[in-house]
Amino acid sequence: MSSPGSGSAEHRTLTVQAAGCVLWRRSPVTGELQLCLVHRPKYDDWSWPKGKLKRGEDPLAGALREVAEETGHTAVPAVELPSAHYLAGGRPKRVRYWAAEAVSGTFTPTDEVDRVLWLPPEAARARLTEPRDADLVDALLATLRPAR
C-alpha cells in the first residue's frame, strides 16, 4: 500500500531534473540586449546553458552552477521562467529556467561547450536548435520590459 502523494515522489525520481538560465547582458559596445547561447559539440546544437541537477541540489543553485561551468560567467538570477518538459533518451525530463543577468566572467571552451554566442533576441531565437527553447526568448523579454 502506498502513502498519499507517493506517486508524485515516484514521478520526480523517474523524471530527469535539470536547470538552466536564459543568460542576458547589455552589449558592452551598443548597450543592446544580448542573449547567451551555448554550442554543445556532442549534440551539435545551440541551446541555453543548462544541465542535470546533482542529487539534492537546489534547482536555482544548479542553474547558476551550470551557467558558470558552461559559459564562465557569474549571473544574478531574477524571475523563474517557464519550465521545459520533454523526453530525453526515452525518459521524461524537466528543465527549470531562470532569467539571469551575466555580471562577470570569461568563456573558456571545454569538451562540453566549445562555443558561446551573444546575440540579439531575434537572432538568438533563430539560432536555437530546439523550437521549444525559442519560447523562452519571449518569456525573458516580458520580464525585462517595464510594467505599463
MDTraj code that builds the backbone (N, CA, C; nanometers):
import mdtraj as md
import numpy as np

residues = "MET SER SER PRO GLY SER GLY SER ALA GLU HIS ARG THR LEU THR VAL GLN ALA ALA GLY CYS VAL LEU TRP ARG ARG SER PRO VAL THR GLY GLU LEU GLN LEU CYS LEU VAL HIS ARG PRO LYS TYR ASP ASP TRP SER TRP PRO LYS GLY LYS LEU LYS ARG GLY GLU ASP PRO LEU ALA GLY ALA LEU ARG GLU VAL ALA GLU GLU THR GLY HIS THR ALA VAL PRO ALA VAL GLU LEU PRO SER ALA HIS TYR LEU ALA GLY GLY ARG PRO LYS ARG VAL ARG TYR TRP ALA ALA GLU ALA VAL SER GLY THR PHE THR PRO THR ASP GLU VAL ASP ARG VAL LEU TRP LEU PRO PRO GLU ALA ALA ARG ALA ARG LEU THR GLU PRO ARG ASP ALA ASP LEU VAL ASP ALA LEU LEU ALA THR LEU ARG PRO ALA ARG".split()
xyz = np.array([
    [0.0850, -0.1177, 0.0000],
    [0.0000, 0.0000, 0.0000],
    [0.0893, 0.1235, 0.0000],
    [0.0600, 0.2174, -0.0876],
    [0.1432, 0.3379, -0.0936],
    [0.0807, 0.4498, -0.0132],
    [0.1644, 0.5383, 0.0320],
    [0.1162, 0.6514, 0.1107],
    [0.0660, 0.7605, 0.0176],
    [-0.0191, 0.8504, 0.0679],
    [-0.0685, 0.9592, -0.0164],
    [0.0470, 1.0423, -0.0705],
    [0.0372, 1.0751, -0.1969],
    [0.1386, 1.1600, -0.2561],
    [0.2624, 1.0857, -0.3031],
    [0.2673, 0.9517, -0.2778],
    [0.3878, 0.8795, -0.3178],
    [0.4033, 0.8753, -0.4690],
    [0.2925, 0.8828, -0.5412],
    [0.3004, 0.8838, -0.6866],
    [0.3801, 1.0016, -0.7376],
    [0.3609, 1.1189, -0.6764],
    [0.4342, 1.2362, -0.7241],
    [0.5822, 1.2243, -0.6910],
    [0.6164, 1.1668, -0.5758],
    [0.7573, 1.1479, -0.5415],
    [0.8203, 1.0484, -0.6381],
    [0.7457, 0.9427, -0.6705],
    [0.7962, 0.8441, -0.7651],
    [0.8161, 0.9087, -0.9015],
    [0.7218, 0.9919, -0.9431],
    [0.7334, 1.0593, -1.0728],
    [0.8561, 1.1490, -1.0744],
    [0.8842, 1.2172, -0.9647],
    [1.0022, 1.3043, -0.9596],
    [1.1307, 1.2244, -0.9769],
    [1.1350, 1.1024, -0.9190],
    [1.2576, 1.0242, -0.9306],
    [1.2735, 0.9683, -1.0715],
    [1.1644, 0.9449, -1.1427],
    [1.1727, 0.8937, -1.2785],
    [1.2034, 1.0046, -1.3781],
    [1.1631, 1.1260, -1.3464],
    [1.1854, 1.2395, -1.4354],
    [1.3248, 1.2964, -1.4098],
    [1.4005, 1.3132, -1.5164],
    [1.5335, 1.3742, -1.5050],
    [1.5133, 1.5218, -1.4716],
    [1.5756, 1.5672, -1.3649],
    [1.5625, 1.7060, -1.3212],
    [1.6857, 1.7850, -1.3655],
    [1.6604, 1.8963, -1.4344],
    [1.7692, 1.9808, -1.4822],
    [1.7299, 2.1264, -1.4608],
    [1.8283, 2.2142, -1.4760],
    [1.8009, 2.3569, -1.4592],
    [1.9011, 2.4367, -1.5412],
    [1.8595, 2.5583, -1.5754],
    [1.9467, 2.6459, -1.6521],
    [1.8959, 2.7884, -1.6492],
    [1.9606, 2.8721, -1.7287],
    [1.9243, 3.0133, -1.7326],
    [1.9162, 3.0632, -1.8757],
    [1.8296, 3.1597, -1.8951],
    [1.8340, 3.2416, -2.0149],
    [1.9222, 3.3586, -1.9726],
    [2.0479, 3.3491, -2.0115],
    [2.1504, 3.4430, -1.9673],
    [2.1527, 3.5633, -2.0610],
    [2.1504, 3.6831, -2.0016],
    [2.1482, 3.8045, -2.0834],
    [2.2473, 3.9065, -2.0312],
    [2.2771, 4.0018, -2.1180],
    [2.3616, 4.1153, -2.0813],
    [2.3298, 4.2296, -2.1769],
    [2.3820, 4.3447, -2.1434],
    [2.3789, 4.4586, -2.2353],
    [2.5120, 4.4588, -2.3090],
    [2.5076, 4.4781, -2.4409],
    [2.6296, 4.4809, -2.5203],
    [2.7249, 4.5850, -2.4650],
    [2.8517, 4.5475, -2.4446],
    [2.9489, 4.6449, -2.3952],
    [2.9737, 4.7576, -2.4966],
    [2.9363, 4.7364, -2.6210],
    [2.9599, 4.8362, -2.7254],
    [2.8370, 4.9238, -2.7495],
    [2.7204, 4.8588, -2.7708],
    [2.5998, 4.9339, -2.8097],
    [2.4974, 4.9496, -2.6985],
    [2.5085, 4.8689, -2.5930],
    [2.4079, 4.8726, -2.4872],
    [2.2836, 4.7914, -2.5204],
    [2.2807, 4.7294, -2.6388],
    [2.1648, 4.6489, -2.6787],
    [2.1624, 4.5161, -2.6025],
    [2.0418, 4.4651, -2.5847],
    [2.0227, 4.3373, -2.5168],
    [2.0836, 4.2239, -2.5994],
    [2.1576, 4.1358, -2.5306],
    [2.2152, 4.0172, -2.5938],
    [2.1854, 3.8955, -2.5068],
    [2.1568, 3.7835, -2.5727],
    [2.1300, 3.6576, -2.5039],
    [2.2431, 3.5604, -2.5341],
    [2.2767, 3.4787, -2.4356],
    [2.3878, 3.3847, -2.4494],
    [2.3379, 3.2460, -2.4875],
    [2.3898, 3.1948, -2.5998],
    [2.3630, 3.0574, -2.6406],
    [2.4930, 2.9788, -2.6309],
    [2.4805, 2.8502, -2.5966],
    [2.5969, 2.7637, -2.5893],
    [2.5878, 2.6575, -2.6980],
    [2.7031, 2.6220, -2.7539],
    [2.7107, 2.5155, -2.8537],
    [2.7706, 2.3926, -2.7883],
    [2.6969, 2.2816, -2.7975],
    [2.7433, 2.1556, -2.7405],
    [2.7861, 2.0643, -2.8553],
    [2.9156, 2.0400, -2.8685],
    [2.9618, 1.9586, -2.9811],
    [2.9064, 1.8162, -2.9805],
    [2.8794, 1.7623, -2.8618],
    [2.8261, 1.6253, -2.8539],
    [2.6947, 1.6141, -2.9306],
    [2.6123, 1.7182, -2.9252],
    [2.4821, 1.7179, -2.9922],
    [2.4807, 1.8082, -3.1153],
    [2.5885, 1.8851, -3.1360],
    [2.5961, 1.9861, -3.2411],
    [2.4705, 2.0728, -3.2395],
    [2.4392, 2.1270, -3.1211],
    [2.3202, 2.2116, -3.1097],
    [2.3526, 2.3418, -3.0371],
    [2.2614, 2.4351, -3.0506],
    [2.2669, 2.5638, -2.9796],
    [2.1513, 2.5666, -2.8824],
    [2.1823, 2.5942, -2.7565],
    [2.0789, 2.5945, -2.6536],
    [2.1154, 2.6931, -2.5435],
    [2.0288, 2.6990, -2.4442],
    [2.0557, 2.7785, -2.3245],
    [2.1512, 2.7001, -2.2365],
    [2.2325, 2.7674, -2.1568],
    [2.3159, 2.6939, -2.0609],
    [2.2265, 2.6219, -1.9594],
    [2.2446, 2.4922, -1.9495],
    [2.1606, 2.4112, -1.8603],
    [2.2284, 2.2781, -1.8363],
    [2.1790, 2.2046, -1.7356],
    [2.2320, 2.0717, -1.7102],
    [2.1563, 2.0016, -1.5996],
    [2.1880, 1.8742, -1.5839],
    [2.1228, 1.7926, -1.4814],
    [2.1624, 1.8408, -1.3425],
    [2.0664, 1.8316, -1.2521],
    [2.0931, 1.8671, -1.1128],
    [2.1663, 1.7535, -1.0431],
    [2.2528, 1.7893, -0.9519],
    [2.3178, 1.6902, -0.8674],
    [2.2166, 1.6462, -0.7615],
    [2.2369, 1.5283, -0.7075],
    [2.1431, 1.4753, -0.6073],
    [2.1275, 1.5745, -0.4916],
    [2.0023, 1.6146, -0.4638],
    [1.9729, 1.7050, -0.3537],
    [2.0032, 1.8515, -0.3811],
    [2.0493, 1.8837, -0.5015],
    [2.0873, 2.0218, -0.5333],
    [1.9636, 2.1096, -0.5530],
    [1.9680, 2.2291, -0.4989],
    [1.8617, 2.3268, -0.5191],
    [1.8590, 2.3639, -0.6681],
    [1.7407, 2.3667, -0.7311],
    [1.7352, 2.3950, -0.8747],
    [1.7982, 2.5288, -0.9162],
    [1.7754, 2.6346, -0.8410],
    [1.8356, 2.7632, -0.8775],
    [1.9879, 2.7584, -0.8628],
    [2.0356, 2.6968, -0.7557],
    [2.1797, 2.6821, -0.7378],
    [2.2386, 2.6003, -0.8534],
    [2.1684, 2.4973, -0.8949],
    [2.2135, 2.4152, -1.0070],
    [2.2162, 2.4936, -1.1377],
    [2.1148, 2.5783, -1.1585],
    [2.1109, 2.6602, -1.2792],
    [2.2304, 2.7547, -1.2843],
    [2.2612, 2.8182, -1.1724],
    [2.3743, 2.9110, -1.1680],
    [2.5078, 2.8373, -1.1816],
    [2.5159, 2.7160, -1.1256],
    [2.6360, 2.6339, -1.1407],
    [2.6572, 2.5994, -1.2878],
    [2.5507, 2.5601, -1.3551],
    [2.5614, 2.5245, -1.4967],
    [2.6033, 2.6454, -1.5810],
    [2.5475, 2.7625, -1.5513],
    [2.5882, 2.8838, -1.6236],
    [2.7374, 2.9070, -1.6061],
    [2.7859, 2.8968, -1.4829],
    [2.9286, 2.9185, -1.4568],
    [3.0146, 2.8145, -1.5289],
    [2.9732, 2.6875, -1.5224],
    [3.0510, 2.5805, -1.5851],
    [3.0527, 2.5937, -1.7371],
    [2.9373, 2.6258, -1.7957],
    [2.9266, 2.6245, -1.9420],
    [2.9678, 2.7552, -2.0083],
    [2.9523, 2.8683, -1.9378],
    [2.9813, 2.9981, -2.0014],
    [3.0974, 3.0725, -1.9366],
    [3.1375, 3.0315, -1.8156],
    [3.2416, 3.1035, -1.7433],
    [3.1916, 3.2299, -1.6756],
    [3.0607, 3.2533, -1.6797],
    [3.0051, 3.3769, -1.6246],
    [2.9343, 3.3563, -1.4908],
    [2.9473, 3.4570, -1.4076],
    [2.8686, 3.4676, -1.2857],
    [2.7407, 3.5402, -1.3253],
    [2.6285, 3.4950, -1.2709],
    [2.4999, 3.5532, -1.3094],
    [2.4179, 3.5896, -1.1870],
    [2.3378, 3.6929, -1.2033],
    [2.2436, 3.7343, -1.0999],
    [2.1050, 3.6901, -1.1450],
    [2.0444, 3.5960, -1.0721],
    [1.9148, 3.5446, -1.1151],
    [1.8014, 3.6412, -1.0837],
    [1.6978, 3.6321, -1.1666],
    [1.5759, 3.7105, -1.1440],
    [1.4596, 3.6109, -1.1376],
    [1.3575, 3.6346, -1.2147],
    [1.2367, 3.5528, -1.2061],
    [1.2553, 3.4167, -1.2722],
    [1.1779, 3.3207, -1.2225],
    [1.1756, 3.1899, -1.2873],
    [1.0911, 3.1997, -1.4131],
    [1.1387, 3.1380, -1.5182],
    [1.0706, 3.1344, -1.6472],
    [0.9984, 3.0000, -1.6607],
    [0.9175, 2.9827, -1.7650],
    [0.8500, 2.8533, -1.7820],
    [0.9497, 2.7378, -1.7949],
    [0.9107, 2.6236, -1.7406],
    [0.9927, 2.5029, -1.7497],
    [0.9694, 2.4349, -1.8838],
    [1.0684, 2.3590, -1.9267],
    [1.0550, 2.2764, -2.0465],
    [1.0367, 2.1320, -2.0011],
    [0.9462, 2.0610, -2.0676],
    [0.9208, 1.9197, -2.0400],
    [0.9315, 1.8450, -2.1719],
    [1.0172, 1.7426, -2.1756],
    [1.0320, 1.6652, -2.2984],
    [1.0963, 1.5314, -2.2663],
    [1.1006, 1.4438, -2.3647],
    [1.1659, 1.3147, -2.3487],
    [1.3114, 1.3268, -2.3917],
    [1.4004, 1.2734, -2.3098],
    [1.5441, 1.2711, -2.3413],
    [1.5920, 1.1284, -2.3186],
    [1.6324, 1.0629, -2.4243],
    [1.6757, 0.9247, -2.4111],
    [1.5662, 0.8335, -2.3606],
    [1.4414, 0.8655, -2.3971],
    [1.3281, 0.7844, -2.3553],
    [1.2757, 0.8134, -2.2157],
    [1.3391, 0.9040, -2.1434],
    [1.2935, 0.9397, -2.0086],
    [1.2381, 1.0805, -2.0085],
    [1.1332, 1.1039, -1.9287],
    [1.0838, 1.2410, -1.9179],
    [1.1886, 1.3296, -1.8505],
    [1.2004, 1.4523, -1.9010],
    [1.2971, 1.5470, -1.8462],
    [1.2260, 1.6784, -1.8213],
    [1.2578, 1.7400, -1.7085],
    [1.2064, 1.8733, -1.6757],
    [1.3253, 1.9651, -1.6557],
    [1.3251, 2.0763, -1.7293],
    [1.4303, 2.1762, -1.7130],
    [1.3644, 2.3037, -1.6620],
    [1.4045, 2.3462, -1.5433],
    [1.3574, 2.4731, -1.4879],
    [1.4554, 2.5812, -1.5303],
    [1.4010, 2.6957, -1.5722],
    [1.4833, 2.8066, -1.6203],
    [1.4584, 2.9325, -1.5400],
    [1.5641, 3.0133, -1.5283],
    [1.5535, 3.1454, -1.4682],
    [1.6109, 3.2486, -1.5646],
    [1.5567, 3.3686, -1.5592],
    [1.6205, 3.4820, -1.6248],
    [1.7395, 3.5183, -1.5375],
    [1.8550, 3.5437, -1.5996],
    [1.9735, 3.5780, -1.5212],
    [2.0622, 3.6723, -1.6012],
    [2.1095, 3.7760, -1.5323],
    [2.1990, 3.8718, -1.5967],
    [2.3440, 3.8309, -1.5728],
    [2.4208, 3.8245, -1.6811],
    [2.5639, 3.7961, -1.6702],
    [2.6320, 3.9204, -1.6150],
    [2.7080, 3.9032, -1.5070],
    [2.7728, 4.0196, -1.4462],
    [2.9240, 4.0191, -1.4607],
    [2.9831, 3.9028, -1.4759],
    [3.1283, 3.8973, -1.4948],
    [3.1649, 3.7593, -1.5457],
    [3.2841, 3.7493, -1.6014],
    [3.3323, 3.6189, -1.6438],
    [3.3875, 3.6209, -1.7847],
    [3.4548, 3.5129, -1.8163],
    [3.5141, 3.4943, -1.9482],
    [3.4937, 3.3493, -1.9894],
    [3.4514, 3.3299, -2.1123],
    [3.4290, 3.1955, -2.1630],
    [3.5606, 3.1272, -2.1982],
    [3.5708, 3.0011, -2.1580],
    [3.6825, 2.9159, -2.1977],
    [3.6227, 2.7874, -2.2557],
    [3.6549, 2.7526, -2.3796],
    [3.5979, 2.6313, -2.4401],
    [3.6330, 2.5056, -2.3601],
    [3.5382, 2.4109, -2.3587],
    [3.5574, 2.2812, -2.2943],
    [3.5064, 2.1734, -2.3898],
    [3.5209, 2.0473, -2.3496],
    [3.4667, 1.9379, -2.4297],
    [3.3143, 1.9439, -2.4348],
    [3.2529, 1.9957, -2.3271],
    [3.1066, 2.0005, -2.3199],
    [3.0491, 2.1174, -2.3996],
    [3.1113, 2.2347, -2.3876],
    [3.0662, 2.3550, -2.4588],
    [3.1885, 2.4160, -2.5268],
    [3.1855, 2.4167, -2.6600],
    [3.3040, 2.4665, -2.7316],
    [3.2890, 2.6092, -2.7833],
    [3.1654, 2.6625, -2.7822],
    [3.1439, 2.7998, -2.8289],
    [3.0251, 2.8606, -2.7562],
    [3.0303, 2.9922, -2.7390],
    [2.9132, 3.0671, -2.6944],
    [2.8922, 3.1809, -2.7932],
    [2.7677, 3.2210, -2.8053],
    [2.7323, 3.3364, -2.8871],
    [2.6478, 3.4305, -2.8043],
    [2.6761, 3.5599, -2.8139],
    [2.5920, 3.6636, -2.7541],
    [2.5175, 3.7291, -2.8703],
    [2.3870, 3.7069, -2.8758],
    [2.3075, 3.7514, -2.9899],
    [2.1885, 3.8367, -2.9471],
    [2.1431, 3.9280, -3.0346],
    [2.0180, 3.9984, -3.0075],
    [1.9042, 3.8958, -3.0010],
    [1.7944, 3.9291, -2.9339],
    [1.6869, 3.8314, -2.9134],
    [1.6385, 3.7610, -3.0411],
    [1.6150, 3.8337, -3.1479],
    [1.5625, 3.7681, -3.2685],
    [1.6652, 3.6753, -3.3309],
    [1.7920, 3.7127, -3.3292],
    [1.8967, 3.6260, -3.3827],
    [1.9127, 3.5018, -3.2948],
    [1.8995, 3.5189, -3.1634],
    [1.9079, 3.4042, -3.0720],
    [1.7925, 3.3082, -3.0992],
    [1.6739, 3.3624, -3.1156],
    [1.5561, 3.2793, -3.1431],
    [1.5803, 3.1953, -3.2695],
    [1.6350, 3.2578, -3.3727],
    [1.6585, 3.1887, -3.4999],
    [1.7699, 3.0841, -3.4885],
    [1.8672, 3.1045, -3.4012],
    [1.9827, 3.0148, -3.3906],
    [1.9541, 2.8931, -3.3033],
    [1.8632, 2.9049, -3.2070],
    [1.8341, 2.7931, -3.1175],
    [1.7931, 2.6697, -3.1979],
    [1.8467, 2.5556, -3.1610],
    [1.8176, 2.4317, -3.2333],
    [1.6763, 2.3816, -3.2072],
    [1.6339, 2.3818, -3.0806],
    [1.5024, 2.3284, -3.0436],
    [1.3974, 2.4393, -3.0431],
    [1.2879, 2.4216, -3.1183],
    [1.1827, 2.5241, -3.1197],
    [1.1288, 2.5584, -2.9802],
    [1.1239, 2.4588, -2.8900],
    [1.0711, 2.4859, -2.7551],
    [1.1565, 2.5889, -2.6815],
    [1.2859, 2.5954, -2.7140],
    [1.3745, 2.6914, -2.6478],
    [1.3432, 2.8350, -2.6893],
    [1.2895, 2.8529, -2.8095],
    [1.2611, 2.9873, -2.8599],
    [1.1534, 3.0576, -2.7778],
    [1.0614, 2.9819, -2.7201],
    [0.9558, 3.0422, -2.6374],
    [1.0139, 3.1185, -2.5184],
    [1.1309, 3.0772, -2.4730],
    [1.1912, 3.1428, -2.3577],
    [1.2444, 3.2816, -2.3916],
    [1.2664, 3.3106, -2.5197],
    [1.3059, 3.4465, -2.5589],
    [1.1935, 3.5426, -2.5214],
    [1.0699, 3.5089, -2.5598],
    [0.9553, 3.5949, -2.5273],
    [0.9336, 3.6036, -2.3771],
    [0.9506, 3.4915, -2.3074],
    [0.9327, 3.4924, -2.1618],
    [1.0336, 3.5863, -2.0964],
    [1.1586, 3.5822, -2.1435],
    [1.2597, 3.6728, -2.0883],
    [1.2251, 3.8179, -2.1203],
    [1.1918, 3.8459, -2.2463],
    [1.1609, 3.9838, -2.2848],
    [1.0469, 4.0406, -2.2018],
    [0.9478, 3.9578, -2.1708],
    [0.8348, 4.0041, -2.0894],
    [0.8802, 4.0437, -1.9495],
    [0.9837, 3.9781, -1.8964],
    [1.0312, 4.0122, -1.7616],
    [1.1167, 4.1375, -1.7630],
    [1.1782, 4.1692, -1.8770],
    [1.2686, 4.2845, -1.8840],
    [1.1961, 4.4135, -1.9206],
    [1.0758, 4.4026, -1.9769],
    [1.0023, 4.5234, -2.0156],
    [0.9456, 4.5890, -1.8898],
    [0.9546, 4.7196, -1.8812],
    [0.8940, 4.7875, -1.7653],
    [0.7428, 4.7727, -1.7699],
    [0.6833, 4.7579, -1.6533],
    [0.5365, 4.7469, -1.6449],
    [0.4742, 4.8783, -1.6904],
    [0.3635, 4.8659, -1.7608],
    [0.2960, 4.9875, -1.8106],
    [0.1674, 5.0110, -1.7358],
])
top = md.Topology()
chain = top.add_chain()
for i, resn in enumerate(residues, 1):
    res = top.add_residue(resn, chain, resSeq=i)
    for name in ("N", "CA", "C"):
        top.add_atom(name, md.element.get_by_symbol(name[0]), res)
traj = md.Trajectory(xyz[None], top)
